[in-house]
């Protein structure tokens, strides 16, 4: 290809814009409206008409267009079709699968009988295990399995089978067990879990008697109160085994009933076959033969649900009997938890039988007298347990029993319970459970009565601050009468503030903070905060109460969203109690999240700004080399949210001073520095808007100060692309504010750091080529250079030449066309610079069109540079032509250069026109150019040739031919 002489096409941008606008066509609206339903006429030709007869057609009109989705589905939707298919396939299910699913659904249905508002035992399990712990050594009797436990052969007689199993039960009680001593709490839990697994394995291997022996042995462990502090946790662990056993027995009998047909959900005794009934009776007889009361009670309670297979009223008859049997247990703590387990099973299988629950509770009240008896007191002395600590051991059992009784109970029942408490001398333990069991609305309505009862309680048995804590939980969920609220708070706080133990104090105070925030003003809340600070500061007691103090902060933030009010209270001194760095940062994050969420209007309040700067600085200072990127990012986003909410109105200098202070404060978080640069650039543009583009001496100095801020801050950023984009953006802002020397400095700095751009960058943890990012930047940079005037001391087009030189010297990837693409992108810029009037300009900034005024020397420099670039591009195309594998890249680049010549070159020049034709042929030579694009390009050229000043394109388009891909 011979050397070409470049000449830019003269452009009349205004005329081109007018030609590109769509022609205005008059529209007669009449009845037309775009949202009006369309009238659809559907003509159907009847098939199979008689020969020679005319085809009959039917026309139908509808007021609404047909729905294409509905018509495709023939009136049925996919979900209905799937449901129908599932229903038709249901009878084909295997019998074992259907039986298992029905059993599972049946259990779920029965569990839901109490409703989703009932708090199930499983939700309390973890809390009990975490609360009731011990460091003392524990012991456990492990069952030693024997071959006798295996099921006899099918040929044995029934009587022989029964005799054998009874003998095996006797073997168990005669000592087929091993005692393990000196177990830690974790070891004990592990041993219990081993027993649970042994139970399942024995059942799976058809060793049913062995499974029963394991359950009996575990039940016996519940009579041991030698480490009394651990008893509630022991109860949780062992009743898990009982639950497993009860479930296995029930599922076994259910499966026997489901042969050959699955048992219906609401089955009756008549639906149960004789084999299942016999098996069920056999289980109850075996359990009845257990000699000791406690294991017999627990194991029968575990399979209580199986009474459904024997008798319609079986459960209703069994519950009172088991309740009465519990009266034979001498230890009040053991009896209480046995009643709790019976209530637990009763709520699962027959939640409607409240009479048995009530009888259980009344029996429990009778055992309270035993607590002060000699037997219990001697046991407490022996184990060195105080009475208040001993009473707390009853809490899980009593709370559960009362929860079962109070579930959906009418309000008068609470009144009855309160009367019973009074008869027992306001037993504090019972009163505490009553307040926690009944609905908060009922308790809140009687808050004053409860306070009176709490006052009359004996302080020694159960601390009053725990009672006020339970009352406070109810009042946090429901509102007492408005006239009583202040009295309630005063009475409660009189007790709370006198608690000497800091841990007990904060546990109770944290509960009442929500009631105070919910119903009172900042005055009362401030008093509470001051009291908390007073109690928790001595001896650094706050170090052991960070979770409670965090809860106080959260509750205050839930109700106080006006931060000017918040910071006028004792909030910051309260915040100073968080001395542990990780907790302090977490609290600061929660405060910032609330601020960003609820601070609607920008603020300039100095109290808020100083406090929030202090909080943000705490977050910033926690960042170090070990901090995870996600933590840095979240902290930066919160600080950026605060910066965006700061506005000093028209006091721009104060705003800039704030940004300078923030830059010094948050220098380790790069996203914050980027935001500050954007904020200052926005500040400069806002100044220009206020001054309507005509700066005074003062505002001109101010925008130069903004530019200086950005110029100083950008080099501190580690991300090369952040620096590039911000140099360019800040240069554009400086140019818009007529700061030419500052704009020049920004753009020169951007060009100078291009060699630092790495060939690959990490994007979301993956390495990606940086070429696409660099190409985007150079295109944006080139578009900006159109309006940047040349520096009088640096020659013509010095910034364009500088950019192209840096691009030429940059080390691109092997087999990359990026450098050539930059050259092609520079041609439209140079062509635009040669026009008499530029496509766009900046007000009050003289671009090169004004400086040179179409000077022939300036145009000559542009043409020479274009020729040089085209020469470089053509050399690259020749190099690609030598490699057969690069023909696709060659075609793409050739078509791209052809498009630039067509849009910006003067094709009246024969050499340039011939070059365009050659490039067209080269791009289509190997058939890689997309035909649709080629056709549309030819149509565009033909359309342009019809313009008066573009007729020379007629000859060019005749020489452009479409070539097939073959």
Protein Blocks (a to p, Z undefined) as FASTA:
>chain_A
ZZdddddddddfklmmmmmpccdddddfklacfklccddddddddehiaehiacdddddd
dfbdcdfklmmnnopafklmmmmmmmmmmmmpcfklmmmmmmmmmmmmmmmmnopkbccf
klmmmmmmmmmgcfbdcddddddddfklpccdfkbcfklmmmmmmmmmmmmmnopacdde
hiafklmmmmmmmmmmmmmmmmmnopaklmmmmmmmmmmmmmpckbmmlmmmmmmmmmmm
mmmmmmmmmmmmmmmmmpcbdcdfkbcfklpcfklmmmmmmmmmmmmmpmblklmmmmmm
mmmmmmmmmomklmmmmmmmmmmmmmmpmblklmmmmmmmmmmmmmmmmmmlmmlmmmmm
mmmmmmmmmmmpmklmmmmmmnopafklmmmmmmmmmmmmmmmmmgopafklmmmmmmmm
mmnoppaklmmmmmmmmcfklmmmmmmmmmmmmmmpcfklpcfklmmmmmmmmmmmpccd
fklmmmmmmmmmmmmmmpmblmlmmmmmmmmmmmmmmmmcfklmmmmmmmmmmmmmggol
mmmmmmmmmmmmmmmmmmmmbfklmmmmcklmmmmmmmbfklmmmmmmmmmmmmmmmmmb
acfbfklmmmmmmmmmmmmmmpcfklcfklmmmmmmmmmmmmmmgcehjalmlmmmmmmm
mmmmmmmbmklmmmmmmmmmmmmmmmmmmnnopacfklmmmmmmmmmmmmmmmmmpmblk
lmmmmmmmmmmmmmmnopaklmmmmmmmmmmmmmmpcfbdceehiacdfklmmmmmmmmm
mmmmmmmccdfkloghklmmmmmmmmmmpccdehiaklmmmmmmmmmmmmmmmpmbdfbd
cehiacfklmnnopaklmmmmmmmmmmmmmmmmmmmmmmmmpmklmmmmmmmmmmmmmmm
mmmmcfkbmklmmmmmmmmmmmmmnopacfklmmmmmmmmmmmmmpmklmmmmmmmmmpc
cddfZZ
